[in-house]
Amino acid sequence: MQLTGRQQEITRIVRENGPITGEMIAQRLHVTRSALRGDLAVLLSGEVIAARRRLGYYYLGGGEDPAAAEIRSCTAEDCMSRPILVGAESNAYDAAVLLFTEDIGTLFVGKKDDIQGVVSRKDLLKAAMGRDDLAKVPISMVMTSRSKMIYAEPKEDLVSIAQKMMDYEVDCLPVGTFKNVGNDRKFVLIGRVSKTNITRLFLELGKGGRK
């Protein structure tokens, strides 16, 4: 496809700065937006560039939608929240009260440098069925143990994390790493990623607020 000089310049601007709006391209070329309409139409029809509503124009030579690229660039440690812990000596009632007061759906059991397991609202609901006193139920009988715990690594991207949540039907993952300490293998917790974190990222992308 033979491009004019201005079309080549538009392509360069989009490749280096995309996603970028038509108004911003026009400003860089010191022309009006309407003056670029024909050139943009040629580049779009030739699939040199593409346009996405609210994002603007982006270069197809890169091979990936800019929204997808932005999501993949966000890792667990970029978007995680502060984790809430409950002691390993606690009971199911303690955990239920903490979930309510903190207004969250998942707790982590143990200490930050030695997580024993994870407990969710669903776990506590199951524990409550057929029992009169949750205070008599040790947290260890309710939680998902460390050996079966699904987790996210700090540098793991949110697409992979969202897939884990879908596959294992969980609402939140602990973020951290396993570490060998003597003969023990411990999980060191640094944060949590929930469906709320992922929803917040999509909201920021939709509003164009994330750079």
SULZIZI-V349252 format. One record per residue. N is the residue number from 0. RES is the residue in three letters. SS is DSSP state (~ for helix, > for strand, _ for the rest). PHI is phi in degrees with one decimal (999 if undefined). BURIAL is + if it has 16 or more other ideal C-beta (glycine too) atoms within 10 Angstrom, else -. Layout:
N:RES:SS:PHI:BURIAL / N:RES:SS:PHI:BURIAL
This chain:
0:MET:_:999:- / 1:GLN:_:-88.5:- / 2:LEU:_:-105.8:- / 3:THR:_:-74.8:- / 4:GLY:~:-59.6:- / 5:ARG:~:-70.3:- / 6:GLN:~:-65.6:+ / 7:GLN:~:-65.1:- / 8:GLU:~:-68.8:- / 9:ILE:~:-61.4:+ / 10:THR:~:-59.7:+ / 11:ARG:~:-63.4:- / 12:ILE:~:-62.0:+ / 13:VAL:~:-66.7:+ / 14:ARG:~:-62.6:+ / 15:GLU:~:-86.4:- / 16:ASN:~:-126.3:- / 17:GLY:_:-66.3:+ / 18:PRO:_:-70.7:+ / 19:ILE:>:-143.5:+ / 20:THR:_:-78.7:+ / 21:GLY:~:-63.0:+ / 22:GLU:~:-62.6:- / 23:MET:~:-68.1:+ / 24:ILE:~:-63.2:+ / 25:ALA:~:-60.8:+ / 26:GLN:~:-62.6:- / 27:ARG:~:-66.8:- / 28:LEU:~:-95.4:- / 29:HIS:_:60.1:- / 30:VAL:_:-133.8:- / 31:THR:_:-82.0:- / 32:ARG:_:-63.1:- / 33:SER:~:-66.6:- / 34:ALA:~:-67.1:- / 35:LEU:~:-93.1:+ / 36:ARG:~:-55.6:- / 37:GLY:~:-66.3:- / 38:ASP:~:-64.6:+ / 39:LEU:~:-65.1:+ / 40:ALA:~:-62.9:- / 41:VAL:~:-64.2:+ / 42:LEU:~:-67.8:+ / 43:LEU:~:-69.3:- / 44:SER:~:-67.0:- / 45:GLY:_:-84.6:- / 46:GLU:_:57.7:- / 47:VAL:_:-78.3:+ / 48:ILE:>:-129.9:+ / 49:ALA:>:-139.6:+ / 50:ALA:>:-126.7:+ / 51:ARG:>:-129.6:- / 52:ARG:_:-56.1:- / 53:ARG:_:73.1:- / 54:LEU:_:-98.0:+ / 55:GLY:>:107.5:+ / 56:TYR:>:-90.9:+ / 57:TYR:>:-142.1:+ / 58:TYR:>:-84.3:+ / 59:LEU:~:-75.9:+ / 60:GLY:~:-61.9:- / 61:GLY:~:-72.0:- / 62:GLY:_:80.7:- / 63:GLU:_:-145.7:- / 64:ASP:_:-57.4:- / 65:PRO:~:-62.4:+ / 66:ALA:~:-65.3:+ / 67:ALA:~:-64.8:- / 68:ALA:~:-62.4:- / 69:GLU:~:-64.6:+ / 70:ILE:~:-64.4:+ / 71:ARG:~:-66.7:- / 72:SER:~:-78.0:- / 73:CYS:_:-88.8:+ / 74:THR:>:-100.7:+ / 75:ALA:~:-56.7:+ / 76:GLU:~:-70.9:- / 77:ASP:~:-76.1:- / 78:CYS:~:-118.9:+ / 79:MET:_:-71.6:+ / 80:SER:>:-112.8:- / 81:ARG:_:-70.9:- / 82:PRO:_:-80.3:+ / 83:ILE:_:-109.8:- / 84:LEU:>:-111.3:- / 85:VAL:>:-128.6:+ / 86:GLY:_:-65.4:- / 87:ALA:_:-65.3:+ / 88:GLU:_:-89.2:- / 89:SER:_:-74.6:+ / 90:ASN:>:-117.7:+ / 91:ALA:~:-63.7:+ / 92:TYR:~:-65.6:+ / 93:ASP:~:-56.4:+ / 94:ALA:~:-65.8:+ / 95:ALA:~:-62.8:+ / 96:VAL:~:-63.8:- / 97:LEU:~:-65.8:+ / 98:LEU:~:-59.2:+ / 99:PHE:~:-69.3:- / 100:THR:~:-69.7:- / 101:GLU:~:-88.9:- / 102:ASP:_:54.2:- / 103:ILE:_:-130.2:+ / 104:GLY:_:-111.6:- / 105:THR:>:-142.9:+ / 106:LEU:>:-119.6:+ / 107:PHE:>:-114.1:+ / 108:VAL:>:-100.8:+ / 109:GLY:>:117.4:+ / 110:LYS:>:-113.7:- / 111:LYS:_:-56.8:- / 112:ASP:_:-93.2:- / 113:ASP:>:-160.4:- / 114:ILE:>:-78.4:+ / 115:GLN:>:-92.1:+ / 116:GLY:>:176.9:+ / 117:VAL:>:-137.6:+ / 118:VAL:>:-132.9:+ / 119:SER:>:-118.1:+ / 120:ARG:~:-57.8:+ / 121:LYS:~:-61.7:- / 122:ASP:~:-62.2:+ / 123:LEU:~:-69.9:+ / 124:LEU:~:-64.7:- / 125:LYS:~:-62.4:- / 126:ALA:~:-65.6:+ / 127:ALA:~:-74.6:+ / 128:MET:_:-67.5:- / 129:GLY:_:83.1:- / 130:ARG:_:-120.0:- / 131:ASP:_:-92.9:- / 132:ASP:_:-134.2:- / 133:LEU:~:-68.0:+ / 134:ALA:~:-66.0:- / 135:LYS:~:-95.3:- / 136:VAL:_:-103.0:+ / 137:PRO:>:-61.2:- / 138:ILE:~:-60.6:+ / 139:SER:~:-64.0:+ / 140:MET:~:-83.7:- / 141:VAL:_:-104.8:+ / 142:MET:_:-72.6:+ / 143:THR:>:-85.4:- / 144:SER:>:-68.6:- / 145:ARG:~:-55.8:+ / 146:SER:~:-66.3:- / 147:LYS:~:-109.0:- / 148:MET:_:-74.5:+ / 149:ILE:_:-90.6:- / 150:TYR:>:-139.6:+ / 151:ALA:>:-116.1:+ / 152:GLU:_:-84.4:+ / 153:PRO:_:-54.5:- / 154:LYS:_:-94.2:- / 155:GLU:_:-73.4:+ / 156:ASP:>:-80.2:+ / 157:LEU:~:-69.1:+ / 158:VAL:~:-65.4:- / 159:SER:~:-63.3:- / 160:ILE:~:-66.1:+ / 161:ALA:~:-61.2:+ / 162:GLN:~:-64.3:- / 163:LYS:~:-61.9:- / 164:MET:~:-60.3:+ / 165:MET:~:-68.3:- / 166:ASP:~:-64.4:- / 167:TYR:~:-101.6:- / 168:GLU:_:53.8:- / 169:VAL:_:-122.0:+ / 170:ASP:_:-98.9:- / 171:CYS:>:-156.2:+ / 172:LEU:>:-124.3:+ / 173:PRO:>:-72.4:+ / 174:VAL:>:-108.9:+ / 175:GLY:>:173.8:+ / 176:THR:>:-140.6:- / 177:PHE:>:-85.9:- / 178:LYS:>:-138.5:- / 179:ASN:>:-85.7:- / 180:VAL:>:-123.1:- / 181:GLY:_:63.3:- / 182:ASN:_:-92.9:- / 183:ASP:>:-101.2:- / 184:ARG:>:-112.9:- / 185:LYS:>:-112.0:+ / 186:PHE:>:-102.6:+ / 187:VAL:>:-97.6:- / 188:LEU:>:-92.3:+ / 189:ILE:>:-121.2:+ / 190:GLY:>:178.0:+ / 191:ARG:>:-143.0:+ / 192:VAL:>:-122.2:+ / 193:SER:>:-118.3:+ / 194:LYS:~:-61.8:- / 195:THR:~:-64.8:- / 196:ASN:~:-60.6:+ / 197:ILE:~:-68.8:+ / 198:THR:~:-61.7:- / 199:ARG:~:-62.9:- / 200:LEU:~:-63.5:+ / 201:PHE:~:-61.7:- / 202:LEU:~:-63.9:- / 203:GLU:~:-63.3:- / 204:LEU:~:-65.4:+ / 205:GLY:~:-63.9:- / 206:LYS:~:-87.7:- / 207:GLY:_:72.4:- / 208:GLY:_:-92.5:- / 209:ARG:_:-99.9:- / 210:LYS:_:-109.3:-
